[in-house]
């Protein structure tokens, strides 16, 4: 299929710049696949659309403050003598890095801007930097230092930080909430809480599994009171979820690997539901990809497993596990929109999106949601 088949026009004013005042205040467009119809509703009514015995599968990954600002380190020579010039380090052009995937405890793949100028072997300093390296790494506050040890396409670089202990400690102090670029404002203190699900546990994501942002602890409790089970899996959202497609034919696109894990308790809950013929409702596209990846390796079963997935779900994909999907509205020409189209049908989804635009739903990460049954 062509990339252009997954396009639509969205007025910029419908892109949510802030979350709803309260998490559960979001609107919810309910799409009924078999009937080919939809209805306007609200997220607070979610328990009405589910039934006892359903299993709600959640991604409990926690978002890291993975956006870093800093400067490149330059070196210049002071002519003290022809044979003995003095070399002095200094901080030069500003740099921004988004950590996207850990390779080990001190090495990360990162999107760097402006990436074209950053070469292997360069040093970068992030944090409360000052005009001189000495002051930047001294009393002016926390900082992180990294060397560029590899480079890839589209601004991707491999950064090796000097100290894994310092990385873990200082990232929370100097890192920023990695809000997506269509949220055209700096991150604020409230984003530390709101760009995180209430059930987030294991740190590792560099973007939120946004379908889960609508939940509150009282709504989760109400779902369980209605006889709906919860199963938590983990997929650390990375470049594979939000990287753009550059190929005209979508089948040529390859996803960046993302780490996942399914614990034994979650696998047992999900398999029992499959055995009983009960629905599994995935919260978010990351949950869908994790469950369907594991099922594809084990004959339709969910086995306890940790690893990485590059699964690209597009129209024609044979779903084995997921029977319902709660998801936010997605950008045009993205793998996320293609996954939703694979689950509900491209024509139905694009028509539902047009309805949502006419009805002025709020789009993307901090926007409203869609329940597909």
C-alpha positions in Angstrom: 0.0 0.0 0.0 1.0 3.6 -0.6 2.0 6.0 2.2 -0.4 8.6 0.7 -3.4 6.2 1.5 -3.0 7.0 5.2 -3.2 10.8 4.9 -5.8 13.2 6.2 -5.9 17.0 6.9 -6.1 18.1 10.5 -6.5 21.8 11.5 -3.6 22.7 13.8 -6.0 24.2 16.3 -7.3 20.6 17.1 -3.8 19.4 18.2 -4.0 19.4 22.0 -1.3 21.5 23.6 -2.3 20.6 27.2 -4.1 17.6 28.7 -7.7 17.8 29.8 -8.3 19.5 33.2 -8.8 16.0 34.7 -7.5 12.8 33.2 -10.9 11.2 32.7 -12.5 14.3 31.2 -11.6 13.2 27.6 -14.1 12.5 25.0 -14.2 9.0 23.5 -15.2 8.0 20.0 -16.5 4.4 20.1 -16.1 2.6 16.8 -18.0 -0.7 16.2 -16.1 -2.6 13.5 -18.7 -5.2 12.5 -21.5 -2.6 12.2 -19.3 -0.1 10.5 -20.5 2.7 12.7 -19.4 5.0 15.5 -20.8 7.0 18.3 -19.7 9.9 20.4 -19.2 9.2 24.1 -16.8 10.0 27.0 -14.0 8.1 28.6 -15.8 8.0 31.9 -18.4 5.7 30.3 -15.7 3.1 29.4 -17.1 0.5 31.9 -20.4 0.6 30.0 -18.8 -0.6 26.8 -16.9 -3.5 28.4 -18.3 -6.6 30.0 -17.5 -8.9 32.9 -14.7 -11.3 31.8 -13.0 -8.9 29.5 -9.2 -8.4 30.2 -7.8 -4.9 29.9 -4.1 -5.2 28.9 -2.0 -2.1 30.0 1.5 -1.0 29.2 3.1 0.0 32.5 6.3 1.4 31.2 7.4 4.7 32.8 8.5 7.7 30.8 12.1 9.0 31.4 13.0 12.7 31.3 14.9 11.8 28.1 15.2 15.2 26.4 18.5 16.9 27.1 19.9 20.4 26.3 23.6 21.2 26.2 26.5 22.3 24.1 29.3 20.8 22.0 32.8 20.9 23.4 35.3 22.7 21.2 39.1 23.0 21.5 41.3 25.9 20.5 44.9 26.7 20.8 46.4 29.7 22.5 49.8 30.7 20.9 52.0 30.7 24.0 55.0 29.5 22.0 55.5 27.9 18.6 56.4 24.6 20.1 54.1 24.7 23.1 50.6 26.1 22.3 48.1 26.0 25.1 45.0 24.0 24.3 41.8 25.2 25.9 38.4 23.5 25.9 35.2 25.7 25.5 31.5 25.2 25.0 30.3 26.0 21.5 27.0 25.6 19.6 23.8 24.6 21.5 22.7 21.0 21.0 19.5 19.0 21.9 19.4 15.2 22.3 16.5 12.9 22.7 17.6 9.6 24.2 15.7 6.8 22.4 17.2 3.4 23.2 19.7 2.1 25.8 22.5 -0.2 24.4 24.0 -0.7 27.8 24.2 1.1 31.2 26.1 4.0 29.8 25.4 4.0 26.0 22.3 5.3 24.3 21.1 5.8 20.8 19.8 9.4 20.6 18.3 11.8 18.1 20.5 14.8 18.1 19.7 18.3 16.7 21.4 19.8 14.8 22.6 16.3 14.0 24.3 17.1 10.7 27.2 18.9 12.4 27.8 16.4 15.2 30.6 13.9 14.3 31.9 10.8 15.9 34.6 11.6 18.5 33.0 14.8 19.7 32.1 15.5 23.3 28.8 16.9 24.4 27.9 18.4 27.8 24.3 18.6 28.9 22.9 20.4 31.8 23.5 23.8 33.5 26.2 24.8 31.1 28.2 28.0 31.3 30.6 29.6 28.8 33.5 27.5 30.0 33.8 23.8 30.5 35.2 24.2 34.0 32.2 26.1 35.2 29.8 23.9 33.4 31.1 20.8 35.1 31.7 22.4 38.5 29.6 24.3 40.9 26.9 25.4 38.5 24.8 22.3 39.0 24.3 18.8 37.6 25.5 17.9 34.2 26.1 14.9 31.9 29.0 14.4 29.6 28.9 12.1 26.6 31.1 11.1 23.6 29.6 10.6 20.2 30.8 7.0 19.3 28.6 6.3 16.3 26.2 8.0 13.8 23.2 6.8 11.8 20.6 8.3 9.5 18.2 11.1 10.2 20.1 12.6 13.1 20.6 9.3 15.0 23.8 9.2 17.1 25.3 6.8 19.6 26.3 8.5 22.8 28.5 7.0 25.5 28.2 8.8 28.8 31.2 9.0 31.1 29.6 7.5 34.2 26.5 5.3 34.5 25.9 6.3 38.1 26.0 10.0 37.2 23.7 9.3 34.2 21.0 7.6 36.4 21.3 10.3 39.1 21.5 13.5 36.9 19.0 12.5 34.3 16.1 13.1 36.7 17.6 16.5 37.6 18.5 17.9 34.2 16.3 15.9 31.8 13.1 17.3 30.3 9.8 15.6 29.7 10.1 14.4 26.1 6.9 16.0 24.8 6.4 15.4 21.1 7.3 18.2 18.6 3.6 19.0 17.7 3.2 20.2 21.3 4.6 23.6 20.6 5.6 24.7 24.1 8.4 23.9 26.6 7.6 21.2 29.1 6.3 22.4 32.4 6.4 21.0 35.9 2.9 19.5 35.6 4.0 17.5 32.6 6.1 15.3 34.9 2.9 14.0 36.3 0.4 14.3 33.4 2.7 12.8 30.7 2.8 9.6 32.8 0.1 6.9 33.4 -1.1 6.4 36.9 0.0 2.8 36.7 3.5 3.5 35.3 6.2 1.4 37.0 9.4 0.4 35.2 11.3 3.4 33.7 12.3 3.1 30.1 10.0 4.9 27.7 11.0 8.1 25.9 7.4 8.8 24.9 4.2 8.1 26.8 1.9 5.2 26.0 -0.7 7.9 25.6 -3.9 5.7 25.5 -3.3 5.1 29.2 -3.1 8.8 30.2 -6.9 8.9 30.5 -7.1 6.4 33.4 -7.5 7.2 37.0 -7.1 4.9 39.9 -10.9 5.1 40.7 -11.8 4.2 37.1 -9.4 1.2 37.2 -11.1 0.1 40.5 -14.6 0.6 38.9 -13.6 -1.6 36.0 -12.4 -4.4 38.3 -15.7 -4.1 40.3 -17.5 -4.7 36.9 -15.6 -8.0 36.6 -13.0 -6.7 34.2 -9.5 -8.1 34.8 -6.2 -6.1 34.4 -3.0 -7.5 32.9 0.1 -5.4 32.8 2.8 -5.8 30.2 5.8 -3.6 29.4 7.0 -2.1 26.1 9.4 0.8 26.4 8.3 3.3 23.8 11.2 4.3 21.6 11.9 5.3 18.0 10.0 2.3 16.6 6.8 3.8 17.7 7.2 7.4 16.5 9.8 7.3 13.7 8.5 8.7 10.4 8.1 6.6 7.3 10.3 7.7 4.4 9.3 5.1 1.8 6.4 5.6 -0.7 5.5 1.9 -0.3 4.8 1.2 3.4 5.9 -2.5 3.1 9.5 -1.3 2.7 9.5 0.4 6.1 11.3 -1.3 8.9 10.7 -0.4 12.6 13.4 0.4 15.1 13.6 -2.3 17.8 11.8 -1.7 21.2 12.3 -3.6 24.4 9.3 -5.4 25.9 8.5 -7.9 28.7 5.6 -10.1 29.7 5.6 -11.4 33.2 4.3 -14.9 34.0 1.2 -13.6 35.9 0.1 -11.4 33.0 0.7 -14.3 30.5 -1.5 -16.6 32.7 -4.3 -14.1 32.8 -4.2 -13.5 29.1 -4.0 -17.1 28.1 -7.0 -18.0 30.4 -9.0 -15.3 28.6 -8.1 -16.8 25.3 -9.0 -20.3 26.4 -12.4 -19.0 27.7 -13.1 -17.1 24.5 -13.1 -13.8 26.4 -12.1 -10.5 24.9 -8.7 -8.9 25.4 -8.9 -5.1 25.1 -5.5 -3.6 24.5 -4.8 -0.1 25.9 -2.6 1.5 23.2 -0.8 0.4 20.1 2.3 -0.5 22.1 0.3 -3.1 23.9 -1.1 -4.5 20.7 2.4 -4.9 19.2 3.7 -6.6 22.3 0.9 -9.1 22.5 0.8 -9.9 18.8 4.5 -10.2 18.6 4.6 -12.8 21.5 1.6 -14.6 20.0 3.3 -14.9 16.6 6.3 -16.7 18.3 4.2 -19.1 20.2 1.3 -20.3 18.1 -1.2 -17.7 19.3 -0.3 -18.1 23.0 1.2 -15.5 25.3 4.2 -16.9 27.0 6.3 -15.1 29.6 9.0 -13.4 27.6 11.4 -10.5 27.4 13.1 -9.2 24.3 12.8 -6.7 21.5 10.1 -6.3 18.8 10.2 -4.7 15.4 6.7 -5.8 14.5 5.1 -3.5 11.9 1.3 -4.0 11.9 -0.3 -2.9 8.7 -3.5 -3.7 6.8 -3.8 -7.5 6.2 -2.2 -8.4 9.5 -3.7 -11.5 11.1 -4.6 -10.5 14.7 -4.5 -13.5 17.1 -5.0 -12.0 20.5 -6.4 -8.5 20.5 -10.2 -8.2 20.4 -10.6 -4.5 21.2 -8.4 -1.4 21.3 -8.4 1.8 23.2 -6.2 4.3 21.5 -5.6 8.0 20.9 -5.9 9.7 17.5 -2.7 9.4 15.5 -0.8 11.5 13.1 -1.3 10.9 9.3 1.2 8.7 7.4 2.4 7.0 10.6 2.7 3.3 11.6 0.3 3.9 14.5 -2.5 5.0 12.1 -1.7 1.9 10.0 -2.0 -0.4 13.0 -5.4 1.1 13.8 -6.4 0.8 10.1 -5.3 -2.9 10.1 -7.5 -3.5 13.2 -10.7 -1.7 12.1 -10.3 -1.2 8.3 -8.7 1.8 6.6 -11.9 3.3 5.2 -13.8 3.0 8.4 -11.0 4.6 10.4 -10.5 7.5 8.0 -14.2 8.2 8.0 -14.3 8.1 11.8 -11.3 10.5 11.9 -13.2 12.9 9.6 -16.1 12.8 11.9 -13.8 13.5 14.9 -12.4 16.5 13.1 -15.9 17.8 12.3 -16.9 17.4 15.9 -13.7 19.1 17.1 -12.2 16.2 19.1 -8.8 17.0 20.5 -6.0 15.1 18.8 -2.7 13.3 19.6 -0.9 12.7 22.9 -2.8 15.0 25.2 -6.1 14.6 23.2 -9.2 12.5 23.2 -9.4 8.8 22.6 -11.1 6.1 20.5 -12.4 2.8 21.6 -12.6 0.2 18.8 -14.7 -2.9 19.5 
